[in-house]
């Protein structure tokens, strides 16, 4: 089992934000690789219509329904500010 596959209760808010930022970068890299790999193939249209938009939603969802890494980061930052105010 990969060390990153389980939820670590001991992560600080900043560590979680860092990990989500890293995930955003990795997803963006994956999108680029998929685009490059399928460019000009019979699968390009499907990837551009379905796979890539879904992956990009995990980076930043601006549809008001789904959550992406950016929305999780914002939520963690807001919760962290609330915790700081209570101290």
Backbone bond lengths (Angstrom), bond angles and torsions (degrees), N, CA, C in turn:
res aa  C-N    CA-C-N  psi(-1)  N-CA   C-N-CA  omega(-1)  CA-C   N-CA-C  phi
1 X - - - 1.450 - - 1.526 108.72 -
2 X 1.300 116.81 132.43 1.448 123.13 176.69 1.524 109.19 -67.01
3 X 1.317 116.61 140.11 1.463 120.94 -178.51 1.520 111.48 -60.87
4 X 1.325 118.05 -24.03 1.460 121.40 -178.58 1.525 112.46 -87.86
5 X 1.318 119.13 -2.75 1.454 120.04 -175.20 1.521 112.95 -84.14
6 X 1.312 118.24 -12.86 1.463 118.84 178.31 1.515 110.11 -109.42
7 X 1.291 115.47 153.81 1.458 122.53 -178.47 1.516 109.36 -76.26
8 X 1.301 116.80 126.31 1.450 121.24 -178.25 1.520 109.41 -102.81
9 X 1.298 117.00 110.15 1.460 121.65 -178.04 1.522 112.22 -70.67
10 X 1.321 116.75 -11.89 1.452 119.98 -176.00 1.524 113.16 -94.71
11 X 1.326 117.98 0.47 1.461 120.74 176.80 1.517 110.00 -67.58
12 X 1.315 115.03 137.81 1.459 119.11 173.76 1.526 108.03 -79.96
13 X 1.310 115.26 168.04 1.464 119.52 177.84 1.522 110.18 -59.68
14 X 1.323 116.75 -42.92 1.471 119.98 -179.69 1.524 111.50 -63.57
15 X 1.331 117.79 -38.13 1.473 120.85 177.27 1.523 110.60 -64.71
16 X 1.308 116.28 -40.25 1.466 119.89 178.62 1.530 110.57 -64.95
17 X 1.323 116.50 -42.32 1.460 120.66 178.66 1.526 109.94 -63.15
18 X 1.318 116.75 -42.26 1.465 120.95 178.00 1.519 110.82 -61.34
19 X 1.323 117.10 -44.30 1.467 120.92 179.76 1.522 111.04 -64.64
20 X 1.313 117.61 -40.49 1.465 120.14 177.64 1.527 111.04 -66.05
21 X 1.321 117.19 -37.94 1.468 120.72 176.63 1.525 110.48 -63.43
22 X 1.325 116.18 -42.25 1.465 120.57 177.32 1.531 110.40 -63.42
23 X 1.316 116.69 -39.93 1.469 120.56 178.62 1.520 110.70 -63.00
24 X 1.330 116.79 -40.62 1.469 120.48 177.92 1.524 110.43 -58.97
25 X 1.335 116.09 -44.59 1.467 120.36 179.03 1.527 111.39 -63.02
26 X 1.325 116.17 -41.16 1.465 120.57 -179.23 1.533 111.41 -66.83
27 X 1.316 116.53 -39.96 1.465 120.08 178.41 1.523 110.15 -65.48
28 X 1.337 116.05 -42.29 1.470 119.62 177.67 1.531 110.32 -61.33
29 X 1.331 116.86 -42.03 1.464 120.58 177.08 1.524 110.80 -62.11
30 X 1.327 116.51 -42.72 1.466 120.92 179.52 1.527 110.59 -62.28
31 X 1.314 116.75 -40.96 1.474 119.94 178.10 1.520 110.32 -59.97
32 X 1.315 116.65 -44.13 1.453 120.45 178.58 1.518 112.13 -62.23
33 X 1.315 116.72 -41.63 1.468 120.95 178.75 1.527 111.28 -64.60
34 X 1.326 116.38 -42.07 1.464 120.50 179.14 1.524 109.94 -64.28
35 X 1.328 116.58 -44.75 1.468 120.21 178.11 1.527 110.95 -58.72
36 X 1.329 116.04 -47.17 1.465 120.21 -179.80 1.524 111.61 -62.86
37 X 1.319 116.27 -43.39 1.458 120.48 -176.32 1.521 112.91 -67.22
38 X 1.322 116.70 -34.07 1.461 119.70 -174.52 1.526 113.80 -101.00
39 X 1.321 117.05 -3.60 1.466 120.44 -179.26 1.527 110.72 -57.40
40 X 1.313 114.71 127.39 1.458 120.97 178.80 1.524 114.75 80.05
41 X 1.333 116.83 -0.34 1.467 119.37 179.87 1.524 110.24 -94.16
42 X 1.301 115.02 172.41 1.467 120.32 177.95 1.527 112.23 -69.21
43 X 1.320 117.12 -11.35 1.471 121.36 -177.53 1.529 113.01 -99.86
44 X 1.314 117.06 -5.31 1.468 120.81 -175.67 1.532 111.95 -59.09
45 X 1.312 117.62 -47.37 1.467 120.76 -177.05 1.527 111.18 -61.38
46 X 1.314 117.21 -42.75 1.467 120.86 179.03 1.526 110.70 -62.97
47 X 1.323 116.40 -45.09 1.463 120.25 179.91 1.524 110.85 -61.76
48 X 1.318 116.72 -43.55 1.469 120.48 -178.98 1.534 111.64 -68.89
49 X 1.309 116.43 -30.89 1.470 120.10 -178.01 1.526 113.09 -83.12
50 X 1.326 117.84 -32.65 1.458 119.93 -171.12 1.530 114.29 -124.18
51 X 1.322 117.07 -55.69 1.466 120.62 -172.14 1.525 111.67 -67.55
52 X 1.320 117.26 -52.37 1.465 120.71 -176.20 1.524 112.92 -64.65
53 X 1.328 119.44 -43.46 1.469 117.87 176.73 1.532 112.72 -61.51
54 X 1.326 116.78 -37.17 1.465 119.44 179.00 1.527 110.78 -65.88
55 X 1.321 116.54 -44.16 1.462 119.35 177.59 1.526 111.09 -62.86
56 X 1.310 116.58 -41.53 1.468 120.08 -178.95 1.526 111.87 -66.96
57 X 1.322 117.11 -26.16 1.463 120.55 174.84 1.524 109.96 -63.01
58 X 1.332 117.08 -32.60 1.463 120.12 177.96 1.517 111.83 -69.62
59 X 1.330 117.44 -22.57 1.461 120.25 175.90 1.520 109.41 -77.74
60 X 1.316 116.09 -54.99 1.463 120.76 -176.31 1.520 108.28 -152.73
61 X 1.300 115.40 111.21 1.456 120.53 179.81 1.516 108.59 -98.89
62 X 1.310 115.61 116.09 1.461 118.75 179.47 1.523 111.62 -110.99
63 X 1.345 115.45 20.30 1.461 117.84 -177.64 1.530 113.26 -91.39
64 X 1.332 117.47 -2.99 1.457 120.69 177.71 1.517 114.92 80.00
65 X 1.322 117.30 -3.44 1.464 120.79 -179.05 1.524 110.51 -113.22
66 X 1.323 115.62 -56.09 1.460 121.17 -178.05 1.523 110.57 -83.67
67 X 1.306 115.37 163.37 1.449 121.92 175.46 1.513 108.87 -117.70
68 X 1.312 115.94 136.79 1.449 122.45 173.40 1.518 109.25 -113.69
69 X 1.312 116.01 179.50 1.467 120.26 -179.44 1.518 111.56 -56.10
70 X 1.330 117.30 -40.70 1.467 120.16 -178.95 1.532 110.82 -60.19
71 X 1.334 117.50 -40.18 1.461 120.58 -179.84 1.534 110.76 -69.56
72 X 1.332 116.71 -37.00 1.469 119.26 175.96 1.527 110.32 -64.91
73 X 1.329 117.27 -40.79 1.463 120.63 177.82 1.517 110.37 -61.00
74 X 1.325 116.82 -46.49 1.466 120.30 179.20 1.525 110.98 -60.29
75 X 1.312 117.12 -41.30 1.462 120.75 179.51 1.525 110.67 -64.92
76 X 1.329 117.15 -43.34 1.463 120.26 178.11 1.530 110.71 -63.45
77 X 1.312 117.17 -40.55 1.464 119.96 177.95 1.522 111.00 -63.86
78 X 1.319 117.20 -41.88 1.470 120.72 178.01 1.522 111.19 -63.27
79 X 1.334 117.11 -43.12 1.464 120.31 178.93 1.519 110.75 -65.76
80 X 1.319 116.36 -37.73 1.458 120.84 179.07 1.528 110.44 -64.96
81 X 1.331 117.72 -38.39 1.460 121.87 177.99 1.532 110.17 -65.47
82 X 1.321 116.38 -39.43 1.476 120.54 178.17 1.537 109.37 -63.81
83 X 1.342 116.48 -44.84 1.467 120.51 178.84 1.534 110.33 -61.78
84 X 1.333 117.37 -40.52 1.459 120.95 179.50 1.529 111.07 -64.91
85 X 1.337 116.15 -38.11 1.462 120.32 179.37 1.517 111.71 -67.18
86 X 1.334 117.74 -30.72 1.461 121.73 -178.65 1.512 112.34 -78.93
87 X 1.333 116.81 -18.07 1.486 119.43 -179.15 1.484 113.46 -75.89
